Amino acid sequence: MAALKENGSAGFLLGESPDGKTTQVHDINNDPEMEGLSLYEKKALLVNRELDSHGMGKYQWYIFILCGMGYMIDLLYAQAFGLVEPAMKQELGFSSERQYQASSGTLVLNAYAAPASGNIFSSFNAGLCAGRGTGRQYAFNLTVLIASVFGLCLGAPSNYNGILVLTAFVGFGVGGNIPIDTTITLEFLPQNRRFLLALLSIFQPIGVVISSGIAYGLVPKYACGVGGLGKDGKELEACFKVPAGQPCCDKASNMGWRYLLFTLGGICLCVFFLRFVIFRFQESPKYLLYRGKDAKAVEVLHNVAKFNGRQSTITMEVFAALTDEDSSVASGDEQTQKKSYRDHIKVELARYKILFSNPTMTRLTILVWITYMFDYWGFSIAGSLLPQILLTKNHEIKVSTAETYRNYVIIYICGIPGVMLGALMYGVPLVGRQLGMIISSALMGISLFIFATINTEASNVGINIMEYFFQSMFNAILYGWTPEAYPAPIRGTACGVASFWGRLFSIVSPLIGTHLLAKSTNGPLYLAGAGVFVCTVCISLMPRRYMGAKSY
């Protein structure tokens, strides 16, 4: 560790370089960038500079990849539930409309609404954990553990209610991934690599392609009869619906969708092993600074530097010099450390006021919430119902089930260049993020409306490619930009609450969409497209000062 001393007349700290020479490390009194900043922001600025000096080190790449795997898991299951629904419905004998209707006084949520309901609590809890004493470490690992344990069991039940219970727990684990993973990635990235926040979303279409590819290999091959059809060419029904001795769709002859879910559970378990056993995540230094744990923040910076093969220049003397200069006692809420748990909760809840601290921040928060609501509204319908709609339309034009699953892979692999284009928009000064989101959301909505008007194999594939390309581009920019817009003390909470509202709407929209689907194949497409256009309007009204501003 470099030895540091203060040169009072010059106003900067001196450090000893590896060759024994004395060099200037931090100019603390003559730095124009520090003028007008709070004590916390000054410390955060020094942390930014320290991480900027690392560049994209080994630690940063590990964080990027492992957080990306969290994104991947979210879309693995979001896609899988849409892919297995036809085979699951055929074996278990429930109708598309009855999935959401009351049965014996209890609302039965289907395989899309159940994980979304779990996601509500997980997303909200992830945001809360990000701002409480437990930190982000537990949420980083616990969400994946829950998803893997219950995911491995998901294909075992022989009744619909058992599947619903397990999908709710899987959704509970998966739900907190995106807000937590995005926040963690942002706080360790150098400022000139923030476009990687958008590129993090490339793991989402990768997850969709993996899920679709596995489904293509397993679901049609291990389906009832041939592609779900009996010898007479008619779809086999659930065994309880036909007389004894008649051909029917039973568990033993319909294992494809179960094999898919078992495989996805195994993938989740591997991700947990990588995140918990192979790699040790360091808590965010900015989060620790806000909590008044300056010594721990310095320790983290030195651990990251050591992992990257470097030497950190940040010490307690650097922060102490800022404290003395600012005549401040501490950053964040250090004084709350000795308070009771009840008082501590009150302090934490008071932090939510930051989201509405001034008119511009209030406008930002409300528009972000509405954007997430209708973004999830649109892509939840697309994820859960588009596979069924495409399968229905393909059956009408005599395209086989196996060919439809092959087309899923073709469609969703095109989300990868969509994410890459979204990341490129980060390089466009001032308007890149906002203009990219406006264009991509508008074209996503247009593609949904077009899909409602056509039905040939080529056009079905082409328009769905267009829809998923722009959906991936929009979500890449949105998820990358959201944590940028908020300061570190409230960043995880802001992302978690925004995701909470989105997950809430992701229950409502498929519920309505399924009722429309029972009456009209194209009804859900208009419903989804209209919701996406709400996002376009909200993004156009966002305050531009929060687009690409420096992150503290």
N, C-alpha and C positions, 0 to 999 in steps of 0.2 A: 504494500500500500504506500502510495506516495506521501511523504511528509509535507504538511502544509503549514504555512505561517502567514500572518497578516502583515502587510506593509501599509501602515496607517496613512502615511503621507500620500502614497500613490493610490490607495483605495482599491487594491486588488490583492488576491491571495496568491502566494508563490508556492510552487510545487517542485519537487526534485524529480527530474526525469531519470530513466533507467541508466543513463551514462553518467549520472552524478551531477549534472549541471542544473542550475536553478532556472526555472522558466515560469512565465506568467500563466496561470491556469484560469482564474475567474476574476474579471474586472467587475466588482460589485457596486462601486460608487459612481463610476463614469459610464454606465451602460444606458444609452438612451432608450433601449427597448424595455427597460425595467420601470421607466417613469410612468406613474399613474397606476401601477399594478399593486394589488393587495399582497400581503406577505405570502399567502398560499400561492398566488399566481407567480411570484418571483421564484419560489422554490420549484414550482412546476416547470417554469421556463428553464431552470438549470437542469432539471431532469430531462426535458426535451433535448437540450443541447448534448447532454451526456449520451442519450440514446442515438441522437443523430450522428455522433462521432463513431458509434459502432457500425453504422450502416446496416445492411441486412446480414447480420451475423448468424451464426449457427443457431443460437437461441431463438432469434426472430423467425427463422425458417421452420424450426420445430413447432413454434406456436402457431404459425400460419397453417401448416399442414394438419396439426391435431385439431385446431378449431374448425378447419375446413371439413374434417371428418364429422364434426357435430352437425354442420350443415347437411352433409351427405345423409346422415341417419334420419334427419327430419324428413327429407324427400324420399328416402327408401320406403318408409311406411306410408307417407301420404300417397305415393303412387301405388303401392302394393294393395291398399284397401280398395282402390278402384279396379285393379286388375283381377282380384280374387272374388269380387262380389258376384259376378254371374255364376261361377262354379259353386260358390258357397250357397247362393240362393237356390240353385238347382238341387243340391244335396239336402239342405235343411228345410226347404219348402216354404220360405217366407216370400211375400210379394214385395215389389219395390215400394208400393204405396204404404203397406202395413208397417214397414220398418220404423216409421216415425209416429205411428198412431198409438193411442193408449190401449193397453191390454190389461184387463183386470184392475183398472185404476192406476196403473203404473206406466209412465212414459218410457217406451222402449227406444233407445237411441241405437242407430245402426253403426256399422263398422267405420263410418266417417265421423259421426257426431260424438261417439264415445271417446275417441282419443282427443278430439277437440275440447271436450268438456274437461278432461284431465289437463290439457294444455293451458287452459285458463288459469288454474291454480298454480301450475308449474311456472308459467311465464310471470305471473304476479309475484310469486315467491322468489323467483330468480332475481327480479328487480329489487325486492326487499333485501335479500341476502347480500346483494351487491352494495348496499348502503348500510349494512349492520355489521356488528362486530365479528360475525362469522366469516365475512369476506367472500371472495369469489371462488376460492379454492374448492370449497365443498360443493358448490353448485356445478363447477367445472367437471367434477368426477361423478357426483351422485346421480345427476340426470341420466348419464349414459349407463350407469350400473342398473338403475331401475328399468330402463328400456330393455337392456340385454336380458335380465332375469325373467321378466314377464314376457318378453319377445320369444324366448326359447320355449315358453309354455303355450304360446298363442295358437299353435296348430293342433293342440291335443284335444280340446273339448269336442264333444259330439252333439252339443246343443247350442243354440244361438245365444242364450243368456250367458253361458260360460264364456263365450267368445267376447261378448260385450264387456264383461267385467275385466278381462285381461287386456282388451284394447284400451280401456280407460286408464289402466296403470301404465301401459306402454306410452300412451299419449302424455301422461303426467311426467314421465321421464324425458320424453323427446321435447316437450313444449318449451323448456327453458334454454334450449341449446343456442338458438340464434341470438337472442339479446345478450347472453353471457359471452358467447364466443366472439361476437363482433366487438364488444367492449374490451375484452382482453387483448384481442389483436391490435386494436387502435392504440392502446396505451403502451405497447412495446414497439410499434412501428416507428421508424424515423419519419420526419415530416415529409421528406421528398419521396416517400414510398407509400403514401396514403392511398394511392390508386389501387393498392393491393386489397384494400377493404372491399372494393367492388369486385375484384377478381376472386375474393374469397367465395363468392356465390357460384363460382364455376363448379364447386363440389355438389351443388344442388342438381344440375342436369346430369352430372356424373352419377349421383345417387339414383336418379330416375332411370337412367340408361341401365345401370346395374340391375335395378329391380325389374325393369321391363325385359332385359336379356335373360335373367334367371326364369322369369315367368314364361317367356317364349320357349325355353327349353324344358320346362316342367309341367306347366298347367295344361296345355293341349295334349301332351303325351300321356299324362296320367289323369285323364278326365273320364267321366262315365261314357261308355261306348266309344265311338270315334268322334272326338271333338265335341262330346256331350250329346251325341245323337245315337239313337238305337239303330237296329238293322233296317227298320222301316223308314229311316231318315227323319223321324220325329224326335224332339228333345225328350230325353228320359226324365221322369218326374221323381220327386222324393218318394222313398219307399212307403211312408205312412199315407201317401195319397193314392196308392194303387192297390188292387186286391193282392192277397198273398199268392206268391208263385209267379207273378208277372214281372217282366224286366223293369228295373228301377235303378235309381242313382243312389248307391250306398257309400259309406265311408271307405271301404276297402278298394272300391273301383274309382275313387275320386280323390286321390291323395296328392295330386299336383299342387293345389293351392296350399295344402299343409306343408309340403316340402319347401315351398317358397318361403313361408313364414318361419319355419325352422332355420332355414339358411340365413335369413335376415337377422334373426336372433343371434346366430353364431357370429355374424359380422359385427354386431353391436358389442358382443363380448370381447372380440379382438380389439376393437377401438378402446374399450375400457381398460384393457390390459396395457395398451400402449400409453394411455393418458395417465394411468395411476401407478403402474409398475416400472415401465421403461423410462418415462420422463417425469421429472419432478417440477411441477408448475410453481413459479414464484409469484407471490401476491403483487398486485400493481403498486409501484412506488407512490403514485399520485393518490391512490386510495389511502395508503398508509399515512401520507403527509396530512391528508384531511382529517384522519383520525388522531392526529397529534403524535404518531409513532415515527418520529424522524429517524431515530436510530435504526429501526427495522427497515425503513425505506433505504437508508444508506447501505445496510447489509444486503438487501435485495440487489441494489445497483452493482455492488461489488461481486455478488454471486453471478449475475448476468454477464458482467465483464469477464470474469474468470472463465465462464462457460464459452465465451467468444474468443478466448485467448488474448484478452486485453487487460488493461489496468484502469480502474475507475478513478476519476479525479474528484469525485464528490465525497466529502467527509462531513462530520458533525460541525467542524470548524467553519465550513462554508455556510451551512445553514445558520449557525450561531451568529456569524457576522451579519447576516441578513436580519436576524431577530434583534440584535443590538441596534442596528441602524434604524430599524422600523419602530423601535420601542414597543414591540408587541410581545406578548407572553408566549404565544404558541399559535400554531395553525390549526384550523378545523375546530373540533370540539374536545380538545384534550381534557378540559375541566369536567367533562361528563363522565370520565373514566371511573371516578370515585362515587358517582351517584348510584342510586338504586336502579334495579332493572326497570321498574315502572317509569322512573324519570328518564332513563335512557331511551325507552320506547317513545316517550313524548318528544324528546329531542329529534329522534329519527323521523317521526311523522312530520315534525315541523320542517324538515328538509324538503318536503314536497312543495312547500311554498316557493322554492326556487323556480319551479316550473311556471309560476305565475308572478314572478318578481317584478315585471314591468310590462307595459302594454305590448311591446314587440315580442317578448318571450311568451306572453299569454297567447298572442296570435299564432306564434310558431307552434306551441304545444297543441292547441286545439286543431290546427290544420294537420299536424302530424297524426294526431289521433284519428281524425276523419279519413285521412289517406290510408292508414293501416286498416281501418274498418272495412273500407271498400276494396282495398287491394286483396285482403283475405277473402272478402265476399266473392270477388271475381275468380281468383285462382283456386278457391276451395270447390267452387262449382266445376271449374275446368279439371281439377285433379280428380274429383270423385265421380263426375258424371260424363265428362268427355270420352273416357274409354268405353263406357256403356253406350253412349250415343254413336260413337264410331263403329262399335260392334253391331249395333242395330242397323245402321245405314249400310254397312258392308253385307249383312245378311240379306238385305233387300236387293242388293245387286249381285248376289251369289259369290261373295268373297268369303273364303273359309276362315274359321277361327284362328288357325295357325298363321295364315297370311296376315290377319289383323294384328296378332301379337308381334309378328315381324315388323309390321308398319309402325307399331308403338316405338320400337327401338330406333327406326329411321327418324321418326318425328322428334323424339326427345334428345337424340344426340346433337341436333341442331341448336339446342339451348346453349351448348358450350361456346360457339362463336358469338351468341347473343350476349353472354356474360363478358366476353373479351371486348366487344364493342362498348359495353357499358363502362368497363375499366378505362378504355381509351378516352371516353368523354371527360374523365377526371383531368386530362391534360389540357382541356380547353379552358382558358382563363375566364373567371367570373360566371359565365353562363353554362359551362359544361355540364354540371350536375343537374341544374334546373331544366335546361333545354332538353337534355337527354331523357329525363323522366317524363316531360310533357309529350315528346314525340313518341317514345316507346309505349306509354300507356294508351295514347290515342290510337296507335296502330294495332295494339292488342285488342282494344274494344272493337275496332273496325273488322278485324279478322273473325271475331266471334259472330258478328252480324252476317258476314259473308258466308260462313260455314252453314248458317241456317237456310241458305238459299240454294245450295248445290248438293249433288250426291252422285259423284263418280269416284272411282278408286283414286285416280290421279289427283283430282281436285280436293278430295277429302284429306289426302296426305299432304298436299301442298299448302292448303289453308291451315291445317293443324301445325305444320312446321312454322308458318308465319306467326301463328298465335303463340307458340311456345318460345320462339326466338325473341319476340318482343316482351313476353312475360319475363323471361330470364334476364333480359337487358334492364327492364324496369326495376325488378327486385334487386338486382346487383347494385344499382346506384342507390336505391332507397335504403337498403340495409347497411350499405357502406357509409352513406351520408348521415344517417340518423344519429349515431353516437358522436360524430364530429360536431353536431349542432349544439351539444350540451356540455357544460363543464364536467370535469372528472368526478367531483363529489356526488353529482346526481345522474351521471351518465348511464350507469347500469340500471338504475331505477327508471329513468326516462324510457330507455329501450324496452325494459320489461313491462311497463304499464302500457306503452304503445302496442306491444305484442299481445298483452292481455285483451285490449279492445278488439284487436284483429281476430284473436282466437274466439272471442265471443260471437263475432259476426260469422266466423267460419262454421259455427253450429247452425245459425239461423238460415244462412243462404242455401246449404244443401237440403235442409228440411223443406224450404219452399220449392227449391229446384226439383226435388223428387216428386212432389205433388204435381208440379207442372209437367214433368216427364211422363207421368201416368196418363196425361191428357194429350200432350203434344211433344214430339221428339225435339222440336226446335225451341220450345218455351224456355228451358234453362239457358240456352245460348243468348237470347235477348236479355234475360235477367242478369247474367254475368257481364255482358257487354255494357249494359247501362251502369252497373256498379263501377266498372273500370273507368268510365268517362267521368265519374265523380272525382276519382283520383286525379285525372287530368286537370280539372278545374282547381282543385285544392293546391296542387303543385304550382300552378301558374300564379297563385295568390301568396305563396310563401315569401317571407322577407328575404331579400337577396343577400343581406349582410351576413346571414348564417350559412351561405353556400361557399364552403371551402375556407372558412376563417381559421386562424391558428387555434389549435386545440390545447386547453389547459386542464 
